[in-house]
Amino acid sequence: MESEEALHLAELLCSRICHDLSGPVGAAAAGAELVSESGGDPETLELVSTSAAAASARLTFLRAAFGYSSQPQRTQALRTTVDKYFGSMAQGGVSPLSLTWTIAEAELPADAARLLLNLVMTGRDALPRGGVVAVTGGKVGESWKMTVSAKGEGARLADEARDVLIDGATATGPRGAQTILLKILSASLHLDLQTQVEDGSVILSIG
């Protein structure tokens, strides 16, 4: 990747992080202001607590999905991170999401774990009205095979993701950032990335 492209990707990833955190952090700030004015109203305190927890869940997920790590990741810990991330979205008024998870191995290498989380994020973005994100995968010989399917009413690739995954274009906004990272991580692991869009579902496969 050329230095200018790498810089553009970094900028988009930062935009994505700021976008995902702005809701719960803003709500926590507003709640804290209300607490100072009301002297500790229980409903306001609950708002602050819930918003802070949502911000923490999103930050944990985004750090794992975009941040550097060389350490293997426990698959159960990854699932917990995704569960909490989905829960934080529901608290923000987004239609509810549910998760099914079938990964045979107890651990994933760092790059494979980051790749999986970016698949999950792309799948989650494909469900604007909520639905089910199903994660399956495991090791096949010396390689990996992973699939994330997003099924629900109105399931579709976000426009920015479609630009990158289907049309081969450069991402123009933060929602396309993780799809660029998907392609980079897939290539670094010598894995093929395939995207299948059907009525009511989006399926992302690595193998």
Backbone as a ProteinNet text record, in pm:
[ID]
protein_1_A
[PRIMARY]
MESEEALHLAELLCSRICHDLSGPVGAAAAGAELVSESGGDPETLELVSTSAAAASARLTFLRAAFGYSSQPQRTQALRTTVDKYFGSMAQGGVSPLSLTWTIAEAELPADAARLLLNLVMTGRDALPRGGVVAVTGGKVGESWKMTVSAKGEGARLADEARDVLIDGATATGPRGAQTILLKILSASLHLDLQTQVEDGSVILSIG
[TERTIARY]
84.6	0	87.6	57.5	132.3	107.6	204.9	196.9	73.1	37.3	-80.9	-208.1	-215.4	-331.2	-337.7	-220.8	-216.3	-263.8	-223	-267	-417.3	-470.4	-614.6	-691.1	-640.7	-705.9	-704	-590.5	-580.8	-680.9	-695	-790.5	-933.7	-967	-1102.3	-1129.4	-1030.4	-1048.6	-1069.7	-994.5	-1013.6	-1153.4	-1200.1	-1335.1	-1438.5	-1415.7	-1510.1	-1516	-1401.4	-1397	-1471	-1441.2	-1507.6	-1658.6	-1701.3	-1844.4	-1912.4	-1852.3	-1915.1	-1917.9	-1822.2	-1816.6	-1893.2	-1925.5	-1984.4	-2119.7	-2202.2	-2334.6	-2330.9	-2270	-2269.4	-2188.2	-2078.5	-1999	-2079.3	-2148.5	-2231.9	-2344.5	-2405.4	-2513.3	-2461.2	-2341.8	-2283.4	-2253.8	-2204.2	-2175.1	-2302.9	-2408.8	-2536.5	-2592.1	-2579	-2628.1	-2552	-2420.6	-2339.5	-2381.1	-2414.2	-2459.4	-2592.9	-2681.4	-2810.2	-2792.9	-2696.4	-2670.3	-2629.8	-2541.6	-2494.9	-2607.8	-2705.9	-2818.3	-2927.1	-2943.9	-3054.2	-3013.7	-2883.5	-2838.7	-2840.2	-2847.8	-2836.5	-2966.2	-3045.2	-3168.1	-3136.1	-3208	-3177.2	-3183.6	-3281.6	-3292	-3172.5	-3129	-3014.4	-2887.8	-2873	-2757.1	-2755.6	-2873.2	-2882.7	-2841.3	-2881.2	-2842.5	-2690.9	-2628.5	-2482.9	-2414.5	-2460.9	-2400.8	-2414.9	-2534.6	-2559.7	-2477.1	-2470.4	-2395	-2246.1	-2195.5	-2053.1	-2019.5	-2109.3	-2087.4	-2088.6	-2179.7	-2186.4	-2059.2	-2010.3	-1887	-1769.4	-1763.6	-1656.3	-1662.2	-1784.1	-1800.4	-1757.6	-1795	-1757.8	-1607.4	-1548.3	-1404.5	-1326.6	-1371.1	-1304.8	-1309.5	-1426.7	-1440.2	-1352.7	-1359.8	-1286.5	-1135.8	-1089.7	-947.4	-903.7	-988.6	-955.1	-961.5	-1056.1	-1075.5	-972.6	-932.3	-845	-703.7	-687.7	-558	-460	-332.7	-228.5	-219.2	-202	-175	-100.9	-6.5	66.2	31.2	-59	-92.1	-216	-216.5	-338	-454.3	-574.5	-693.8	-784.5	-834.4	-927.6	-1060	-1113.3	-1236.7	-1355.1	-1356.5	-1466.4	-1462.1	-1341.5	-1327.5	-1371.6	-1340.2	-1384.2	-1536.6	-1598	-1744.6	-1803.7	-1748.3	-1797.8	-1785.3	-1673.5	-1652	-1758.5	-1789.7	-1892.6	-2030	-2062.2	-2191.7	-2212.5	-2110.7	-2121.8	-2130.5	-2060.3	-2066.5	-2206.8	-2265.9	-2403.8	-2499.1	-2476.8	-2561.2	-2553.3	-2433.9	-2417.6	-2493.2	-2505.5	-2580.9	-2730.5	-2780.4	-2921.6	-2953.5	-2860	-2880.9	-2886.6	-2825	-2824.7	-2946	-3043.7	-3165.4	-3162.8	-3052.6	-3044.5	-3128.3	-3189.8	-3270	-3186.8	-3247.3	-3171.4	-3103.2	-2987.1	-2908.5	-2886.6	-2885.8	-2850.3	-2732.3	-2659.7	-2535.4	-2537.5	-2500.1	-2470.3	-2323.6	-2257.3	-2110.5	-2066.5	-2000.6	-1948	-1805.7	-1710.6	-1568.6	-1506.2	-1447.1	-1398.5	-1277.6	-1186.4	-1061	-1080.2	-999.6	-1005.5	-937	-842.9	-769.5	-758.5	-745.5	-717.6	-590	-505.7	-391.2	-439.1	-351.5	-390.6	-453.3	-389	-442.1	-574.6	-588.6	-714.4	-826.8	-794.8	-895.4	-940.5	-845.5	-879.7	-961.5	-923.7	-999.1	-1143.3	-1161	-1295.1	-1380.1	-1323	-1398.6	-1440	-1355.5	-1392.4	-1499.5	-1498.8	-1609	-1739.6	-1732.9	-1851.2	-1902.6	-1813.3	-1855.4	-1923.9	-1869	-1929.6	-2067.3	-2078.7	-2208.3	-2308.8	-2264.5	-2353.8	-2402.5	-2313.8	-2352.4	-2454.9	-2461.6	-2553.9	-2696.1	-2718.4	-2849.8	-2906	-2950	-3001.2	-3129.6	-3203.7	-3327.5	-3312.6	-3189.9	-3165.7	-3170.3	-3135.1	-3135	-3036.5	-2987.3	-2897.8	-2764.4	-2657.5	-2522.7	-2470.8	-2441.4	-2393.7	-2246.3	-2166.1	-2021.6	-1983.8	-1917.8	-1868.7	-1726.5	-1651.3	-1515.5	-1428.5	-1308.1	-1211.9	-1091.3	-995.7	-872.2	-888.9	-842.6	-846.1	-701.8	-639.5	-497.8	-416.5	-337.6	-258.9	-325.9	-445.6	-515	-640.4	-718.6	-839.1	-956.9	-1072.3	-1196.5	-1295.1	-1348.3	-1442.5	-1555	-1674.4	-1790.7	-1874.3	-1913.9	-2006.7	-2126.9	-2243.3	-2365.4	-2454.9	-2509.6	-2600.3	-2736.5	-2835.3	-2968.7	-3072.3	-3159.1	-3263.5	-3335.1	-3443.4	-3521.8	-3437.3	-3435.4	-3361.2	-3211	-3163.4	-3018.9	-2954.9	-2848.9	-2778.6	-2641.5	-2548.6	-2418.9	-2432.9	-2369.2	-2363.7	-2296.7	-2339.2	-2287.8	-2135.9	-2075.1	-1929.6	-1862.3	-1924.5	-1870	-1884.8	-1998.8	-2020.1	-1916.9	-1887.2	-1787.9	-1656.6	-1615.1	-1485.7	-1494	-1594.8	-1600.9	-1655	-1750.3	-1812.9	-1753.6	-1739.5	-1695	-1543.9	-1472.6	-1327.8	-1279.6	-1365.6	-1329.9	-1262.2	-1213	-1152.6	-1261.2	-1252.4	-1352.5	-1352.6	-1471.6	-1485.6	-1536.3	-1560	-1611.8	-1575.9	-1604.8	-1561.9	-1623.6	-1744.8	-1804.4	-1737.6	-1659.1	-1583.9	-1444.8	-1404.8	-1267.3	-1236.1	-1327.4	-1295.9	-1297	-1366.1	-1363.4	-1227.1	-1162.8	-1025.8	-934.9	-951.2	-870.8	-897.7	-1023.8	-1057.4	-973.1	-964.5	-889.9	-740.6	-688.1	-546	-514.4	-597.1	-573.9	-589.9	-689.6	-710.1	-587.2	-536.9	-419.9	-297.2	-282.2	-164.9	-166.9	-286.3	-300	-316.5	-305.1	-318.6	-454.9	-558.7	-695.2	-778.6	-873.2	-964	-1086.1	-1125.7	-1244.4	-1355.4	-1468	-1581.9	-1704.4	-1782.4	-1902.1	-2021.5	-2126.2	-2248.5	-2367.1	-2440.8	-2556.4	-2681.9	-2774.8	-2901.1	-3015.4	-3136.6	-3252.3	-3258.6	-3238.7	-3246.3	-3120.8	-3008.2	-2885.7	-2761.1	-2655.8	-2522.9	-2428.4	-2350.6	-2259.7	-2117.5	-2029.6	-1888.9	-1807.6	-1724.6	-1649.6	-1500.9	-1421.3	-1275.5	-1227.1	-1140.9	-1089.2	-999.3
-120	0	124.3	219.8	344.3	427	512.6	591	680.2	736.9	823.3	742.9	620.2	534.7	492.3	461.1	420.5	533.8	655.3	771.2	789.8	773.1	787.4	683.6	560	456	491.3	537.9	576.1	686.2	782.4	891.8	838.7	746.6	690.8	608	531.7	452.1	542.6	650.8	745.2	806	836.1	891	789.7	663.2	559.4	548.1	549.6	541.2	659.3	779.5	898.1	891.1	843	832.5	735.9	619.2	517.4	556.6	638.8	677.1	804.8	882.8	1014.1	1004.7	903.2	891.3	867.3	756.3	729.1	830.1	880.7	979.8	1109.5	1149.4	1269.5	1253.3	1132.5	1107.6	1110	1054.7	1056	1198.6	1281.1	1420.4	1495.5	1472.9	1538.9	1491.6	1361.7	1308.8	1366.3	1380	1436.4	1580.3	1654.1	1792.4	1795.1	1701.3	1694.7	1657.2	1567.3	1527.6	1648.9	1729.8	1848.4	1946.3	1946.7	2039.7	1983.9	1851.7	1792	1741.7	1735.4	1687.6	1536.5	1463.8	1317.9	1244	1287.1	1217.7	1075.3	972.1	832.1	803	858.7	832.8	891.3	1008.4	1070.6	991.4	944.2	861.6	733.6	675	555.2	585.7	702.3	743.9	754.5	817.2	833.5	697.1	609.8	477.4	395.5	396.2	319.7	373.2	504.5	564.6	538.7	545.7	519.2	373.7	280.9	139.4	114.2	181.5	166.5	218.6	332.6	388.1	294.4	235.6	142.1	18	-34.1	-153.9	-125.7	-11.3	22.9	42.8	110.2	134.7	3.8	-90.1	-220.5	-292.5	-290.6	-355.6	-287.4	-155.9	-82.6	-96	-100	-120.8	-258.2	-359.2	-495.1	-508.5	-439.1	-450.6	-371	-254.3	-165.7	-154	-181.6	-161.7	-274.5	-246	-346.8	-441.7	-569.7	-670.1	-786.1	-843.3	-959.8	-1085.4	-1071.7	-1182.2	-1257.5	-1391.1	-1467.6	-1421.9	-1433.3	-1388.3	-1507.6	-1514.8	-1619.5	-1596.8	-1700.4	-1682.8	-1649	-1701.9	-1669.4	-1522.2	-1469.9	-1327.4	-1241.9	-1286.5	-1214.2	-1211.4	-1325.3	-1329.6	-1233.9	-1230.4	-1139	-993.8	-962.8	-827.6	-790.7	-885.5	-860	-847.4	-934.3	-927	-789.3	-740.7	-611.6	-497.8	-513	-412	-404.2	-518.3	-519.7	-460.5	-492.9	-438.3	-286.9	-232.2	-86.3	-20.6	-91.1	-36.8	-31.4	-133.6	-136.5	-22.3	8.8	118.8	252.5	258.3	382.8	398.4	308.5	320.6	244.3	171.1	91.3	-35.1	-82.6	-204.4	-318.8	-406.8	-509.9	-609	-652.1	-750.6	-871.2	-989.6	-1109.3	-1176.4	-1256.9	-1316.6	-1466.6	-1541.1	-1683.2	-1702.1	-1791.7	-1798.2	-1943.3	-1989.4	-2125.3	-2122	-2109.1	-2111.9	-2229.8	-2321.4	-2445.3	-2422.1	-2335.1	-2317.2	-2230.6	-2257.5	-2179.2	-2044.5	-2036	-1911.5	-1884.8	-1756.4	-1714.3	-1631.4	-1645.5	-1554.7	-1410.3	-1318.1	-1177.4	-1124.6	-1149.9	-1098.2	-1163.4	-1293.4	-1362.6	-1309.2	-1278.8	-1223.2	-1085.9	-1002.4	-868.5	-878	-971.1	-993.7	-1033.4	-1123.1	-1168.3	-1053.3	-969.2	-857.6	-757.4	-738.5	-648.5	-709.8	-842.5	-909.9	-886.7	-900.1	-880.8	-737.7	-642	-502.4	-475.3	-530.6	-513.5	-579.1	-697.3	-764	-684.2	-628.3	-546.5	-423.5	-361.3	-244.1	-278.8	-406.2	-449.1	-470.7	-449.3	-475	-348	-252	-126.5	-143.3	-252.8	-277.3	-393	-428.7	-537.9	-673.1	-775.7	-910.3	-998.6	-1099.1	-1198.3	-1197.3	-1190.1	-1204.9	-1340.8	-1427.2	-1562.6	-1572.3	-1617.2	-1629.9	-1777.1	-1825.6	-1963.6	-1963.9	-2066.4	-2074.5	-2172.1	-2187.1	-2275.8	-2290.2	-2366.4	-2386.7	-2502.4	-2483	-2587.2	-2607.4	-2716.3	-2736	-2628.8	-2554.4	-2444.7	-2309.7	-2312.2	-2188	-2174.4	-2069.7	-2041.7	-2023.7	-2063	-2037.6	-1976	-1859.7	-1790.7	-1730.8	-1736.9	-1680.4	-1600.1	-1482.7	-1400.2	-1372.8	-1418	-1391.3	-1298.7	-1199.5	-1102.3	-1118.7	-1158.2	-1183.2	-1101.7	-1035.4	-955.2	-872.3	-809.7	-727	-611.2	-595.1	-484.5	-502.2	-625.4	-649.1	-606.6	-528.8	-481.6	-430.9	-438.4	-378.7	-227.3	-167.1	-21.2	26.5	141.9	191.3	197.1	243.7	256.3	119.9	20.6	-114.7	-175.1	-150	-201.1	-142.6	-13.4	50.6	-26.9	-70.8	-137.5	-285.2	-356	-500.8	-547.7	-475.2	-518	-444.6	-312.8	-232.4	-212.7	-249.1	-234.5	-91.5	-1.9	139.6	168.9	290.2	335	388.5	357.1	404.4	556.3	613.1	758.7	806.3	713.8	752.2	649.2	679.8	593.5	454.5	438.3	305.2	210.3	265.3	180.3	146.9	208.3	191.2	46.3	-18.6	-155.1	-252	-216.2	-303.9	-298.3	-181.3	-173.4	-258.7	-245.1	-323.8	-473	-509.5	-648.6	-702	-625.6	-669.5	-680.6	-586.9	-589.6	-710.9	-734.4	-846.8	-980.3	-988.1	-1110.8	-1141.7	-1039.5	-1058.1	-1098.2	-1037.5	-1069.2	-1213.1	-1271.5	-1410.4	-1505.3	-1450.3	-1529.3	-1597.9	-1522.7	-1573.9	-1495.3	-1563	-1497.3	-1443.5	-1324	-1260.8	-1262.3	-1322.1	-1329.4	-1265.9	-1195	-1126.7	-1172.4	-1212.9	-1259.7	-1182.6	-1115.2	-1036.5	-1099.5	-1136.5	-1195.6	-1118.1	-1154	-1088.9	-1122.9	-1023.1	-1044.3	-1094.1	-1101.1	-1149	-1097.5	-1082.8	-1051.1	-1152.5	-1221.9	-1325.2	-1288.8	-1282.8	-1251.7	-1375.4	-1422.4	-1546.1	-1522.1	-1584.2	-1580.9	-1724.3	-1755.7	-1891.8	-1912.6
0	0	0	-91	-97	28.9	62	184.9	186.6	70.8	64.8	91.3	37.9	61.8	207.5	265.7	405.8	496.1	463.7	541.1	528.9	407.4	386.8	467.4	470	548.2	696.6	746	887.4	920.4	829.8	851.3	857.8	768.1	767	892.6	936.9	1058	1179.3	1186.1	1296.3	1290.8	1169.7	1154.5	1200.9	1169.7	1209.5	1361.7	1425.9	1571.9	1633.8	1583.9	1638.6	1617.1	1501.5	1471.3	1566.9	1588.7	1672.7	1820.2	1861.6	2002.7	2033.1	1929.8	1954.2	2024.7	1989.5	2050.3	2200.1	2245.8	2390	2470.6	2415.3	2488.2	2503	2395.2	2403.1	2503.7	2506.3	2602.1	2744.7	2765.5	2899.6	2944.4	2852.4	2885.9	2921.1	2842.2	2870.8	3004.8	3032	3159.6	3277.4	3261.5	3369.9	3399.5	3292.9	3312.3	3386.5	3352.9	3421.8	3568	3595.2	3734.1	3816.6	3757.4	3831.9	3858.9	3768.9	3785.3	3877	3874.4	3949.7	4087.4	4110.6	4241.4	4254.3	4144.9	4153.7	4128.6	4030.5	3994.9	3949.3	4001.5	3967.3	3817.4	3747	3603.1	3527.8	3571.7	3507	3534	3658.3	3691.3	3608.1	3583.9	3501.4	3357.6	3305.6	3171.8	3159.3	3258.3	3255.4	3258.7	3346.9	3360.6	3232.5	3174.5	3052.4	2936.4	2923.2	2813.5	2827.6	2948.6	2970.7	2939.3	2977.5	2948.5	2798.1	2725.9	2581.1	2515	2561.4	2505.7	2530.5	2649.3	2681.4	2593.4	2570.3	2486.4	2343.2	2291	2153	2140.7	2239.7	2234.8	2240.8	2325.1	2334	2199.3	2134.4	2004.8	1899.6	1890.8	1788.6	1807.3	1931.9	1958.3	1908.1	1932.3	1888.4	1737.1	1673.2	1528.6	1449	1500.6	1424.4	1481	1609.7	1673.8	1646.4	1668.5	1645.5	1764.2	1733.9	1836.2	1770.7	1843.1	1793.1	1872	1970	2058.6	2009.9	2020.2	1987.6	2074.9	2021.6	2092.9	2122.3	2245.5	2283.2	2211.5	2148.2	2071.9	2162.6	2284.9	2374.7	2414.4	2432.1	2464.2	2345.5	2223.8	2105.3	2097.3	2127.2	2122.8	2225.9	2345.1	2448.2	2402.2	2337	2285.8	2182.6	2093.6	1991.5	2056	2150.4	2220.1	2282.9	2351.8	2419.3	2317.4	2206.4	2100.3	2042.7	2013.4	1963.6	2066.8	2194.3	2299.9	2307.3	2285	2288.9	2174.5	2060.9	1948.6	1981.4	2047.8	2085.5	2181.3	2270.7	2364	2292.4	2173.5	2097.4	2008.2	2021.7	1943.5	1812.9	1784.2	1662.4	1680.6	1572.2	1579.8	1636.5	1717.2	1787.7	1694.9	1737.8	1666.1	1755.6	1697.4	1773.6	1705.5	1782	1735.9	1757.5	1653.6	1670.5	1635.5	1707.1	1700.4	1705.6	1599.5	1596.2	1541.5	1631.6	1596.6	1671.5	1597.6	1658.9	1748.8	1708.1	1781.5	1905.7	2007.8	2131.1	2115	2020	1997.4	1847.8	1814.2	1677.2	1677.2	1575.1	1563	1556.8	1591.3	1601.5	1472.7	1357	1231.2	1194.2	1221.7	1192.4	1280.5	1406.1	1496.9	1450.1	1409.8	1361.3	1232.8	1145.9	1023.3	1054.1	1149.6	1186	1239.4	1324.3	1380.4	1272.2	1171.5	1063.2	973.8	959.8	891.6	967.6	1100.7	1184.4	1173	1173.3	1163.4	1029.5	922.3	791	786.9	850.1	857.4	938.1	1048.3	1131.2	1055	978.3	899.5	792.7	754.9	649.1	701.1	831.1	890.6	954.3	875.1	930.6	1011.2	987.6	1062.4	1160.3	1191.2	1283.7	1215.9	1290.9	1236.4	1309.1	1240.4	1299.7	1225.8	1301.9	1247.2	1291.7	1195.8	1224.9	1188.3	1284.9	1266	1272	1168.4	1167.4	1114.1	1152	1098.7	1174.6	1124.7	1186.7	1097.7	1145.4	1071.5	976	853.1	750.4	704.5	749.8	722.4	790.9	712.4	767.7	746.4	691.5	660.1	746.5	718.3	793.9	699.4	745.2	672.7	771	735.7	822.9	739.3	792.4	724.1	823	780.9	858.3	768.4	811.5	735.6	816	747	808.7	744.2	825	770.9	847	772.1	834	728.9	769.8	677.9	626.4	495.8	436.3	438.5	457	459.9	327.9	337	218.5	259.7	166.6	191.6	198	296.4	298.7	170.2	120.5	-7.5	-10.2	98.2	101.3	98	162.7	160.4	21.3	-43.2	-179.4	-275.9	-259.4	-346.3	-343.6	-224.7	-208.6	-245.4	-191.9	-206	-340.2	-396.1	-521.5	-641.2	-629	-742.5	-748.6	-640.5	-640.3	-632.7	-584.7	-575.5	-441.8	-429	-304.5	-212.5	-84.6	11.5	16.6	24.4	30.1	165.3	259.2	389.9	494.3	622	732	732	677.9	677.2	576.9	489.3	397.6	446.6	558.1	605.5	640.2	714.3	755.2	638.6	528.2	411.6	341.6	343.8	293.3	381	512.3	605	585.8	557.6	528.1	413.7	307	189.9	220.8	299.2	334.8	422	523.5	613.6	540.9	453.4	376.6	291.5	223.9	138.1	219.9	339.3	422	470.6	483.8	525.9	406.5	284.7	161.4	154.3	191.9	189.7	90	27.5	-65.8	8.6	-25.8	32	-71.3	-35.1	-125.8	-60.6	-140.7	-92.8	-174.4	-104.7	-171.4	-114.1	-200.6	-158.3	-217.4	-130.6	-172.4	-107.9	-143.1	-84.1	64.6	147.8	292.3	357.6	284.5	348.3	275.9	352.9	301.4	363.2	279.5	327.3	289	388.4	368.3	404.8	312.9	335.9	313.5	398.7	387.5	381.9	285	279	160
[MASK]
+++++++++++++++++++++++++++++++++++++++++++++++++++++++++++++++++++++++++++++++++++++++++++++++++++++++++++++++++++++++++++++++++++++++++++++++++++++++++++++++++++++++++++++++++++++++++++++++++++++++++++++++

